[in-house]
Amino acid sequence: TNLAKSQAQLAQGKQVINPSDAPDQAATIQRLKSIMARQTSYQSTLNSVQTRLQEEDSTLQSVNDLLIRAKEVAVQAANDTLSPTNRKALGVELQGLRDQILSLANSKDSSGNYIFAGSRVKTPPFVSQAGGSPQYVGDQTRMSVKVGENRSMLINRSGTDVFAPVSRTQDDGSVQGVGFFSSLDDLIKGVNTANPKMIQGGVGEMDKLLEGVTFAQANIGSGLKGVEQQNSVIDDTVLNLTTTLSSFEDLDYTSAITKMNQQMMSLEAAQSSFAKISQLNLFNFIK
């Protein structure tokens, strides 16, 4: 029986063939495998988080580039020497830039969910109002996923976190919050109507709009760094678990072969002895 067990161990390369052979060791092996399976799940989740953050980062980089161009156009439009026709052409370009930014604000991820809608991922986050500027209709919910035994990461951000409203000082000195796209639309209106005050105000607000997008990009960069660090932690954990599991599960072939040879010699000796003893009877001792 022992020899058969040793042969089975050598054939499978495992110390424990049946849990009943070593219940405590089998339980430890199963526990280690369960922990390793969780690490694999965390890695899969991290890959999804990384993809999502990269999509956000790419989208916001495009928004950043468009805003920079929009500011350049707005500065040109503030030039008093421009003719109405030239200023009108700049207004057309600004409108095109604004529409591109709106399209990016309503971007979807690879799963078809709106990126900047909070938890309302099935409906566009920025919706144009009748006779007015697009307004944010998503929510402020931040969702998180578990990426480690004691760590979670946020996987989304609201539209107002990225396309943040700006504070505008009114003629009476009061401060009013103005939506991201309302600010852009007021600038375009100022350019189209050759209103110097609206143009100058729009140019100043462009810096604030850029700050909001840049701050969001910084948060995304921090998240990507966190993904990289957590992946490194999981890799180290998996390596340690693999080493520990090997010590409990994998067979030491040298020791096992030596043990099996000893068992074979014992079995052969026992069989030989039994064969000789079984042939003896009482008459062999009678003289």
N, C-alpha and C positions, 0 to 999 in steps of 0.2 A: 504493500500500500504506500509506504513512504517512497519507494523507488518510482512508482507510478506518478506520485505527486511531483517529485523532482523532475521527471521527464516532461510533465505538463508545464511546469514553470519554465524549463528551458525552451520548450516549443513556443510559448507565448512571450517570453522575456519579462514576465511579471512575477513579483514576489507572492502576491495573493491571487489565487485562481478563483476561489469561491469565498464570499464574505464570511461563511461559517468557519473557514480555516483560521482566520484572525480577525474577529469582529471589531476590535478597537482600531487595528491598522486599516481595515476596510472603511470604517467610519471616517477616519482622518483623511484618507484618499478622496472619499466622496466630498468631504467638506472643502478640501483644497480645490477640487475640480469645480465646485459650485462658485467659489470665490473667483477663480480664473474666468468662468463664464460671465460673471458680472463685469469683470474688467473689459472683456471683449465687447459687452453691450455698451459700456461707458465710452469705449473708443469709437464705436459706431455712432453714438450720439454726438461725440465731439466732432466727428467728420461732418455731420449734418449742420452743427452749429457753425463750423468753420465755413462751409459752403454758403450758409445764409449770411454770415458777416461779410464774406467776400463780395456777395451780390450787392449788399448794402453799400459797401465801400466803393465799388465800381460805379454804382448809381450816383452816389454823392460826389464822386470826383467829376462826373459829367455835369452835375448841377453846379459845382464850384466853377468849372470852366465857363459855363454859360453865364453865370452871374458876373464873372470878371469881364466877359465880353459886353454884357449889358451895362456894366458901369462905364466901360470905355465909350460906348455909344452915348450914354447919358451925358458924360462930360463933353463929348463933341456937340451934343444938342444944346448945351448951355452956352455955346459960343454965340454972341450977339450978331456976329457977322454973317451967320448962315441965312440963306434965303428960305422962304417958306417951303419951297419945293424940296430943298435939301433936308430941312428939318422933318418934313413929312416922310421922306425916305427913311430917315433914322427911326421915326416912329413905327414904320412898317417892320423894320428889322427888330426893334424892341418887342413888338407884338409876337414875332416869330420866336424869339428867344424865350419869351414868357410862356408860350404854348408848349415849347419843348420841355421847359422845366415842369410844367403841369403834368405832361405825359410821364416824365420821370418820377414825379411825386406819386403817381398812380401805378407805378411799376409792380409787376408780379414776380414771385420767386419761381424756382424750377417746379414747384408743386402746384403752381397756379393760384397761390394765395397773394393777396396784396401785402407788400412789404411794410408799408408805413401806416397801417390801419389799426394798430393796437390788436385787440382780439377779434375785431370784425373783419376778418380776412377775406370774406367772400364778397364784399361790396367796396367800390372805389372810395378811398378815404377823402378825396377832395372833389366836391361836386359843384359845378357852376350853378349859381343862383340866377333866377330870371332878372335881368337888368342889373346884376351885380357881379361881384368877384367870386371865385370858387371859395367855398368854406369847408373846413374840416368837419367831417361827419363820423369819423372813427371814434374810438375811445382811448383812454389813457392806460389801459391794462397792460402790464408788463408780465410776460409769461417766462417761466424758468424751467429748466430741465436738470435732472441730476446727472452729473458727470464724474462723480467719485463717491466714495463711501460717506464723506462729510463735506461735499462741495456741490453747489448748483450754479448754473450760469443763466443769465437772461438771454433770451433768443429773439427779442423783438423790441421795437421802440415805436412810440406814437408819432403821428405826422407832425404834431406841434413841437415835439422834441427836436425834430430836424428842421422843419420849415417854421421856425419860431416867429411869432408875431413881434412887432417892434413897438416901442413907446414913442408917441408923437406929441409934442408940445403944441397946444392950440393957441390961438391969438389971445385968449383970455388968461393964458398961463397954466391952464389945466393940462393934465397928461392923459392921453387916450391910447388904449391898445389898438393897434391896427394889424390885421392879418397879413401874412406873408404875401399872398397874391393881391390883396387890396393895395398894399404898398407899391407893388409892381404896376398895377393897373393905374394908380394915381400918377405914377411917373410917366407912363405912356400917354395918359390924358394931358399931362402938362406939356409933353413934347409936341403932341398933335395940335394943341391950342396955343403953343408958343408962350406958355405961362412961366416966366422966370422963377417965381417963388416955388411953384410945384416942382420944377425941374431941379432946383437947388436942394429942396427938401428931399426929393427922391434920391439924388446922388448921395446925400448924407445917410439915408436909410439903407442904401445898398451895402454900406460897410457893416451895418448891424445884421443884415440878412446873411452876408458872407460869414460873419462871426458865428452865427447860429449853425450854419452848415459845417464850418470848420471844427467847431466844438463837437458836433455829432461824429465827425470823422475821427476825431481824437478818441472818443469813447469806443468807437468800433475798433480802432487800432489797439486799444487796451484790451478789448475782448479777444482779438486775434492772438495777442501775446499770452493771454490767459489760457487759451486753447493749446498753444504750443507748450506752455509750462505743464499743464495738466496731462498732456500726452506723454511728456517726459516722465512724469511721476508714475503714470500707469505702466509705461514700459519697464521702469525699474521694479515696480511691484510684480509684474508678470514674470520678470526674470527671477526674482527671489522665490516666487511661488513655484515656478518650474523646477528650480533647483531643489526646493523642499519636497515637492511631489515626487521627483525622481528618486530621492533617498528613501521614500516610503513605498514606491510602486515598482521601480525598475529593478531588474534582477542583476546581481553581481555574478556574471557568468563564470569567472574563475573559481569563486567559492562554491557556486552551484555545481560545477562539473566535478570539483574535488569531492564534494559531498555525495554526489551521485555515484562516483567510482567507489567510494567507501561502502555505500549501500549495496552496490552490486557485488562487491567482495564478500560482504556479510551474508547476502542472500545466497551466493554460490556456496559459501562455507556451510551455511545452515542446511542447504539442500543436499550437499555431499554427506554431511554428518547424518542427516535423517535417512538417507539411502542406506548407509552402512548399518546404522542402528536398527532399522526396520528389518534387516535380514537376519539379525541375531535371534536365537531362541535359547531356551533353557538347556537343551541337549549340548550346546557348544561348551557348556561349563561342567558337564558331568563327565567324570573320568572313570 
